[in-house]
Amino acid sequence: MARTLPKTSSTVDAVMDDMRAMQTRDGNYRASRTWGLIYNAGPEVDAVLHAAADLTLKENALNPFVFPSLKDMQRDVVSIAADLFHGGEEAGGAMTSGGTESIFMAVKTARDKARAERGVKRGKLVIPRTSHPAFIKAAHLLDIDWVHVPLREDLRTYAEDMAPLLDDETVLAVGGAPNYPFGMIDPITEMAALAMERNIPFHVDACLGGFMLPWVERLGIELPLWDFRVPGVTSISADLHKYGFAIKGASVVMHKPKTNMRYQVFQFGDWPGGIYGTQAFQGTKPAPPIAAAWAVLHLLGEEGYVKLAGQTMEAVQRLIAGVNAMPDVHVWGEPNMSVVAIGSRVHDILAVGDALNAKGWHFDRQEGPASIHLMASPTHAAIVDEFLSDLREALDNHAGASTKAATYGDDVSKLA
């Protein structure tokens, strides 16, 4: 592979052939061999994503005066999210590039609000042990402190464990809907009530569940309240490129009341280019994720999302039942949604994961407790039995210990 710019031009066919050759090493998400990273809803959804992305490929949402259609699409997406999360007319927000940016903007908003309205000098985040590391990244970049609410033996966060950590320096408390590691919804009602008593904003990280939990609830599956119906919830992050089935990166960060957005926006006018303003972090903002998110929401509608949620949850229920039927392996926690963390008190589950990787399956790995981490999509319903069969074989035939560490994110091993 060339590591410098080629001296001569090539052809489209030659370039695409080289790309396809590189992709032979990638996870086969088209055959549902990936449990995460890709949220596969089938060929009809793929078709509208391709069409919407192609139609807007070169457009730039930095300037809504040149591309007002992108402004309208973003407003539609935010309005749909406000309705789904029961925020009503009081809620507002912005589209972002993904969960990390949504989380960053929620923390930034809370920090600036606390400094302006409460005179907080530095600030502190109070987050569950299961919260996404993006909160800690945000605290680092925004120069505020953070503290973990501990997990109990049942792998749950409890509001009473959060209470003593809240103080005058706390700018934001956080809960997950669901948390990423085990798929369990935190006790949002109790946690938000404690924060509200102390005049502290409360954020729900629904990056994973925001565009899935409303449909799970409509399937008749009982869930604890987690959205703006809960008094004290002031912001929510939710990724469209997960169970909204959009392309990456597309997310929303929502605020209630929407007047809190004034602490999120950035505006500067003292330069020759005129007034520079952004609703979130990005300046230049690619159009395809915006257009694809808008398109898939309108393609599927409530009917389509409920159907896909039903297929996903059917796959999850079969997966959990199959795991629980095997000796020496189990599911950690009691997932509310589509996350299944498989562990074992007998086997090195990460070595079991190595054996499954050798069969072409891809998933995340976790520690504390060790598990292989699966997130189901609608198309997984067709391959659950095959995966369970391979899991049984891997439990019987795996190395004594794994040499692969649990990792999540980019490869920074040679940079740190």
C-alpha positions as a printed NumPy array, in Angstrom:
array([[  0.   ,   0.   ,   0.   ],
       [  1.328,   3.449,  -0.931],
       [  2.323,   5.569,   2.072],
       [  3.053,   8.618,  -0.055],
       [  0.91 ,  10.355,  -2.644],
       [  1.141,   8.483,  -5.956],
       [  3.135,  10.238,  -8.671],
       [  0.528,   9.586, -11.336],
       [ -3.246,   9.65 , -11.528],
       [ -5.281,   6.454, -11.429],
       [ -8.771,   5.372, -12.478],
       [-11.966,   5.114, -10.469],
       [-12.081,   1.351, -11.028],
       [ -8.494,   0.853,  -9.878],
       [ -8.98 ,   2.943,  -6.742],
       [-12.202,   1.132,  -5.842],
       [-10.566,  -2.255,  -6.436],
       [ -7.828,  -1.315,  -3.973],
       [-10.405,  -0.236,  -1.402],
       [-12.338,  -3.477,  -1.777],
       [ -9.125,  -5.442,  -1.327],
       [ -8.459,  -3.631,   1.963],
       [-12.021,  -4.274,   3.126],
       [-11.582,  -8.049,   2.934],
       [-10.126,  -7.835,   6.443],
       [-13.142,  -5.935,   7.814],
       [-15.993,  -7.357,   9.843],
       [-18.798,  -8.688,   7.665],
       [-21.683,  -6.558,   8.905],
       [-23.691,  -7.297,   5.78 ],
       [-24.012, -10.901,   6.989],
       [-24.735,  -9.687,  10.564],
       [-21.39 , -10.991,  11.876],
       [-20.821,  -7.771,  13.851],
       [-22.564,  -7.245,  17.199],
       [-22.145,  -3.494,  17.485],
       [-20.574,  -0.587,  15.568],
       [-23.017,  -1.211,  12.709],
       [-26.784,  -1.067,  13.215],
       [-28.17 ,  -2.986,  10.272],
       [-31.854,  -2.501,   9.415],
       [-31.905,  -4.171,   6.009],
       [-31.72 ,  -3.288,   2.298],
       [-34.619,  -0.802,   2.12 ],
       [-33.078,   1.377,   4.807],
       [-29.658,   1.03 ,   3.157],
       [-31.164,   2.25 ,  -0.114],
       [-32.561,   5.465,   1.355],
       [-29.289,   6.137,   3.224],
       [-27.303,   5.824,  -0.008],
       [-29.762,   7.999,  -1.931],
       [-29.901,  10.766,   0.69 ],
       [-26.13 ,  10.804,   1.162],
       [-25.493,  10.933,  -2.583],
       [-28.002,  13.763,  -3.071],
       [-26.224,  15.955,  -0.489],
       [-22.668,  14.637,  -0.818],
       [-20.915,  17.976,  -1.33 ],
       [-23.177,  20.278,   0.654],
       [-22.037,  21.999,   3.843],
       [-24.305,  22.673,   6.804],
       [-21.914,  25.347,   8.08 ],
       [-23.942,  27.922,   6.151],
       [-27.741,  27.552,   6.434],
       [-28.233,  30.605,   4.216],
       [-26.688,  28.796,   1.26 ],
       [-28.242,  25.414,   2.11 ],
       [-31.543,  26.17 ,   3.865],
       [-32.751,  22.616,   3.219],
       [-30.146,  21.342,   5.689],
       [-31.339,  23.846,   8.29 ],
       [-34.904,  22.629,   7.794],
       [-33.878,  18.97 ,   8.016],
       [-31.989,  19.555,  11.276],
       [-34.96 ,  21.401,  12.767],
       [-37.235,  18.527,  11.77 ],
       [-34.942,  15.943,  13.35 ],
       [-34.675,  17.957,  16.582],
       [-38.461,  18.435,  16.666],
       [-39.016,  14.691,  16.187],
       [-36.599,  13.983,  19.042],
       [-38.353,  16.49 ,  21.317],
       [-41.637,  14.733,  20.668],
       [-40.241,  11.203,  21.126],
       [-38.604,  12.193,  24.419],
       [-41.791,  13.914,  25.678],
       [-40.173,  17.336,  25.792],
       [-42.971,  19.179,  24.025],
       [-42.603,  22.82 ,  23.041],
       [-40.304,  23.455,  25.995],
       [-37.52 ,  21.253,  24.601],
       [-35.001,  22.164,  21.934],
       [-31.56 ,  21.184,  20.804],
       [-29.175,  20.58 ,  17.952],
       [-27.81 ,  17.854,  15.737],
       [-24.209,  16.798,  16.309],
       [-21.661,  14.408,  14.826],
       [-22.244,  11.68 ,  17.409],
       [-22.55 ,  10.799,  21.059],
       [-19.193,  12.23 ,  22.058],
       [-20.066,  15.669,  20.684],
       [-23.576,  15.512,  22.167],
       [-22.13 ,  14.628,  25.573],
       [-19.451,  17.303,  25.279],
       [-22.057,  19.967,  24.494],
       [-24.28 ,  18.863,  27.386],
       [-21.35 ,  19.162,  29.789],
       [-20.251,  22.489,  28.299],
       [-23.784,  23.858,  28.614],
       [-24.021,  22.766,  32.246],
       [-20.593,  24.173,  33.096],
       [-21.3  ,  27.573,  31.562],
       [-24.766,  27.73 ,  33.135],
       [-23.331,  26.932,  36.587],
       [-20.628,  29.564,  36.212],
       [-23.077,  32.225,  35.029],
       [-25.988,  31.508,  37.363],
       [-24.437,  29.939,  40.462],
       [-20.941,  31.401,  40.487],
       [-19.226,  28.012,  40.289],
       [-15.5  ,  28.532,  39.713],
       [-14.374,  25.161,  38.351],
       [-17.121,  22.559,  38.438],
       [-17.562,  18.818,  38.823],
       [-19.373,  15.997,  37.019],
       [-21.042,  13.198,  38.97 ],
       [-21.347,  10.16 ,  36.716],
       [-22.058,   6.436,  37.185],
       [-19.155,   4.002,  36.935],
       [-20.84 ,   2.696,  33.78 ],
       [-20.983,   6.112,  32.067],
       [-19.331,   6.459,  28.68 ],
       [-15.711,   7.697,  28.811],
       [-16.807,  10.649,  26.661],
       [-17.945,  12.314,  29.898],
       [-14.432,  12.059,  31.286],
       [-13.026,  13.329,  27.983],
       [-15.413,  16.291,  28.213],
       [-14.349,  16.996,  31.794],
       [-10.701,  16.884,  30.717],
       [-11.179,  19.202,  27.742],
       [-13.442,  21.599,  29.676],
       [-11.126,  21.606,  32.703],
       [-13.595,  20.437,  35.319],
       [-13.43 ,  17.619,  37.856],
       [-15.378,  14.356,  37.801],
       [-16.263,  11.602,  40.228],
       [-17.731,   8.131,  39.759],
       [-20.834,   6.83 ,  41.481],
       [-19.788,   3.273,  42.42 ],
       [-21.451,   0.102,  41.149],
       [-22.871,  -2.43 ,  43.542],
       [-22.496,  -6.19 ,  43.177],
       [-25.617,  -6.382,  41.014],
       [-23.844,  -4.029,  38.549],
       [-26.435,  -1.313,  39.136],
       [-26.112,   2.348,  40.075],
       [-28.17 ,   3.486,  43.082],
       [-29.391,   7.003,  43.716],
       [-28.448,   6.865,  47.384],
       [-24.817,   6.273,  46.366],
       [-24.922,   9.4  ,  44.21 ],
       [-26.426,  11.641,  46.893],
       [-23.289,  12.281,  49.011],
       [-21.271,  13.139,  45.886],
       [-23.488,  16.099,  44.954],
       [-22.22 ,  19.448,  46.258],
       [-22.042,  23.136,  45.404],
       [-19.349,  22.485,  42.773],
       [-21.451,  19.932,  40.886],
       [-22.446,  21.31 ,  37.49 ],
       [-24.104,  18.147,  36.147],
       [-25.264,  14.732,  37.36 ],
       [-25.72 ,  11.911,  34.867],
       [-27.64 ,   8.67 ,  34.367],
       [-27.753,   6.187,  31.491],
       [-30.724,   4.947,  29.456],
       [-29.443,   2.356,  29.167],
       [-25.835,   2.173,  30.28 ],
       [-23.507,   0.844,  27.605],
       [-21.75 ,  -2.011,  29.456],
       [-24.806,  -3.972,  30.655],
       [-27.819,  -2.383,  28.966],
       [-29.628,  -1.45 ,  32.185],
       [-31.494,   1.824,  32.673],
       [-30.243,   3.702,  35.715],
       [-32.803,   4.867,  38.346],
       [-33.367,   8.122,  36.482],
       [-36.425,   9.217,  38.48 ],
       [-34.653,   8.949,  41.835],
       [-31.336,  10.362,  40.603],
       [-32.938,  13.35 ,  38.873],
       [-35.009,  14.112,  41.976],
       [-31.872,  14.296,  44.111],
       [-30.195,  16.597,  41.593],
       [-33.267,  18.827,  41.33 ],
       [-33.41 ,  19.233,  45.122],
       [-29.921,  20.738,  44.921],
       [-30.604,  22.865,  41.803],
       [-28.219,  20.701,  39.761],
       [-29.005,  19.879,  36.098],
       [-29.45 ,  16.203,  35.275],
       [-28.41 ,  14.64 ,  31.96 ],
       [-29.658,  11.34 ,  30.551],
       [-27.157,   9.637,  28.288],
       [-29.524,   7.927,  25.858],
       [-26.979,   7.774,  23.04 ],
       [-27.652,   4.056,  22.835],
       [-31.328,   3.94 ,  23.774],
       [-32.859,   7.227,  22.688],
       [-34.133,   5.971,  19.354],
       [-34.933,   2.461,  20.609],
       [-36.558,   2.745,  24.03 ],
       [-39.676,   4.617,  22.785],
       [-40.441,   1.694,  20.467],
       [-39.612,  -0.958,  23.073],
       [-42.146,   0.724,  25.342],
       [-44.764,   0.634,  22.557],
       [-44.141,  -3.103,  22.192],
       [-45.571,  -3.449,  25.689],
       [-42.25 ,  -4.117,  27.41 ],
       [-42.279,  -2.458,  30.824],
       [-39.528,   0.128,  31.285],
       [-38.671,   2.651,  33.992],
       [-39.171,   6.276,  32.984],
       [-36.026,   7.855,  31.599],
       [-36.849,  10.891,  29.414],
       [-38.287,  14.408,  29.867],
       [-41.319,  12.929,  31.604],
       [-39.05 ,  12.666,  34.646],
       [-38.96 ,  15.887,  36.711],
       [-35.417,  17.197,  36.923],
       [-34.144,  15.838,  33.584],
       [-32.697,  18.857,  31.796],
       [-30.793,  17.326,  28.862],
       [-30.641,  14.132,  26.802],
       [-28.121,  12.847,  24.271],
       [-29.297,  10.322,  21.663],
       [-27.588,   8.893,  18.584],
       [-29.485,   8.596,  15.317],
       [-26.71 ,   6.467,  13.868],
       [-27.467,   3.718,  16.363],
       [-31.101,   2.614,  16.555],
       [-32.268,   5.522,  14.413],
       [-30.458,   3.542,  11.675],
       [-28.894,   6.669,  10.126],
       [-25.337,   6.854,   8.798],
       [-22.504,   8.061,  11.009],
       [-22.22 ,  10.538,  12.462],
       [-25.622,  11.789,  13.478],
       [-26.804,  12.507,  17.007],
       [-28.895,  15.037,  18.918],
       [-28.382,  16.847,  22.19 ],
       [-31.677,  18.056,  23.657],
       [-32.334,  20.59 ,  26.42 ],
       [-35.351,  21.378,  28.568],
       [-35.934,  24.238,  28.851],
       [-34.6  ,  25.024,  25.397],
       [-33.409,  28.41 ,  26.673],
       [-30.41 ,  26.512,  28.088],
       [-29.203,  26.382,  24.473],
       [-27.802,  29.876,  24.994],
       [-25.023,  28.271,  27.007],
       [-24.308,  25.784,  24.229],
       [-23.966,  28.063,  21.208],
       [-20.728,  29.819,  20.291],
       [-20.63 ,  33.207,  18.597],
       [-17.739,  35.505,  17.726],
       [-17.734,  38.573,  15.505],
       [-14.419,  40.359,  16.003],
       [-12.683,  39.191,  12.832],
       [-12.782,  40.243,   9.162],
       [-14.993,  37.323,   8.122],
       [-18.026,  38.578,  10.014],
       [-20.106,  36.807,  12.676],
       [-19.104,  33.193,  13.255],
       [-21.681,  31.095,  15.066],
       [-22.21 ,  27.4  ,  15.755],
       [-24.925,  25.552,  17.659],
       [-22.532,  22.786,  18.71 ],
       [-18.8  ,  22.13 ,  18.278],
       [-18.39 ,  21.621,  14.546],
       [-17.901,  24.42 ,  12.063],
       [-17.992,  22.76 ,   8.676],
       [-20.712,  20.163,   9.058],
       [-21.139,  17.331,   6.538],
       [-24.57 ,  17.174,   4.977],
       [-24.972,  13.416,   4.278],
       [-25.483,  12.382,   7.943],
       [-28.111,  15.104,   8.353],
       [-29.93 ,  14.208,   5.155],
       [-29.749,  10.466,   5.797],
       [-31.092,  10.886,   9.346],
       [-34.003,  12.974,   8.093],
       [-34.688,  10.519,   5.273],
       [-34.698,   7.348,   7.373],
       [-36.952,   8.906,  10.012],
       [-39.481,   9.745,   7.318],
       [-39.048,   6.423,   5.51 ],
       [-39.731,   4.283,   8.572],
       [-42.09 ,   6.403,  10.632],
       [-43.496,   5.028,  13.875],
       [-44.765,   1.882,  12.165],
       [-41.368,   0.983,  10.729],
       [-39.457,   1.661,  13.937],
       [-41.831,  -0.424,  16.037],
       [-41.457,  -3.3  ,  13.573],
       [-37.642,  -3.121,  13.647],
       [-37.634,  -2.85 ,  17.443],
       [-39.787,  -5.98 ,  17.598],
       [-37.349,  -7.884,  15.4  ],
       [-34.425,  -6.701,  17.522],
       [-36.009,  -7.596,  20.844],
       [-37.067, -11.   ,  19.52 ],
       [-33.419, -11.643,  18.632],
       [-32.316, -10.455,  22.09 ],
       [-34.807, -12.676,  23.918],
       [-33.711, -15.726,  21.935],
       [-30.074, -14.863,  22.522],
       [-30.521, -14.479,  26.29 ],
       [-32.571, -17.678,  26.53 ],
       [-29.927, -19.558,  24.575],
       [-27.086, -18.284,  26.763],
       [-28.973, -19.048,  29.974],
       [-29.583, -22.602,  28.76 ],
       [-25.828, -23.272,  28.592],
       [-23.81 , -24.397,  31.618],
       [-20.962, -22.221,  32.911],
       [-22.015, -19.064,  31.051],
       [-24.498, -16.306,  31.853],
       [-25.682, -12.765,  31.072],
       [-24.422, -10.04 ,  33.383],
       [-27.184,  -7.888,  34.855],
       [-30.758,  -7.591,  33.62 ],
       [-30.684,  -5.683,  30.325],
       [-33.679,  -3.498,  29.486],
       [-32.923,  -3.31 ,  25.812],
       [-30.638,  -4.841,  23.195],
       [-27.303,  -5.14 ,  25.02 ],
       [-26.155,  -8.583,  26.141],
       [-22.912,  -8.915,  28.129],
       [-21.968, -12.599,  28.305],
       [-19.708, -13.765,  31.125],
       [-18.544, -16.902,  32.858],
       [-17.296, -17.868,  36.3  ],
       [-15.648, -20.993,  34.899],
       [-14.195, -20.108,  31.503],
       [-11.94 , -17.254,  30.418],
       [-14.727, -15.574,  28.485],
       [-12.258, -13.465,  26.513],
       [-10.578, -16.674,  25.328],
       [-14.026, -17.875,  24.321],
       [-14.26 , -14.598,  22.439],
       [-11.014, -15.415,  20.629],
       [-12.551, -18.663,  19.39 ],
       [-15.644, -16.791,  18.215],
       [-13.456, -14.205,  16.457],
       [-11.805, -17.062,  14.59 ],
       [-15.251, -17.972,  13.245],
       [-15.757, -14.436,  11.932],
       [-17.818, -12.935,  14.761],
       [-16.989,  -9.417,  15.979],
       [-17.994,  -7.748,  19.26 ],
       [-16.541,  -5.601,  22.025],
       [-14.758,  -7.013,  25.08 ],
       [-15.202,  -5.744,  28.615],
       [-13.449,  -6.068,  31.95 ],
       [-14.729,  -5.756,  35.52 ],
       [-16.467,  -8.175,  35.063],
       [-15.02 ,  -9.776,  31.964],
       [-17.533, -10.229,  29.172],
       [-18.102, -10.319,  25.473],
       [-20.432,  -7.463,  24.656],
       [-23.163,  -7.888,  22.04 ],
       [-25.577,  -5.28 ,  20.691],
       [-28.345,  -6.712,  18.55 ],
       [-29.829,  -5.242,  15.376],
       [-32.953,  -6.342,  13.496],
       [-30.989,  -8.503,  11.054],
       [-29.473, -10.522,  13.913],
       [-32.783, -12.346,  14.238],
       [-31.738, -14.476,  11.258],
       [-28.408, -15.62 ,  12.74 ],
       [-29.004, -16.013,  16.496],
       [-29.109, -19.798,  16.29 ],
       [-25.851, -19.894,  14.343],
       [-24.156, -17.669,  16.916],
       [-25.41 , -19.779,  19.822],
       [-24.125, -22.926,  18.111],
       [-20.713, -21.335,  17.647],
       [-20.749, -20.125,  21.267],
       [-21.371, -23.7  ,  22.492],
       [-18.447, -24.925,  20.4  ],
       [-16.221, -22.081,  21.602],
       [-16.99 , -22.934,  25.233],
       [-15.809, -26.487,  24.563],
       [-12.804, -25.513,  22.463],
       [-10.86 , -22.417,  23.455],
       [ -7.425, -21.519,  24.74 ],
       [ -6.775, -21.373,  28.461],
       [ -6.441, -17.605,  28.453],
       [ -6.859, -14.743,  26.028],
       [ -3.992, -12.514,  24.977],
       [ -6.342,  -9.765,  23.757],
       [ -7.167,  -6.879,  26.069],
       [-10.618,  -5.342,  26.361],
       [-10.518,  -2.163,  24.279],
       [-13.029,   0.392,  23.046],
       [-12.169,   3.125,  20.578],
       [ -9.253,   3.994,  18.343],
       [ -5.824,   2.317,  18.393],
       [ -3.634,   4.648,  20.46 ],
       [ -1.278,   1.929,  21.726],
       [  1.763,   3.384,  19.946],
       [  0.888,   7.001,  20.697],
       [  0.331,   7.132,  24.436]])
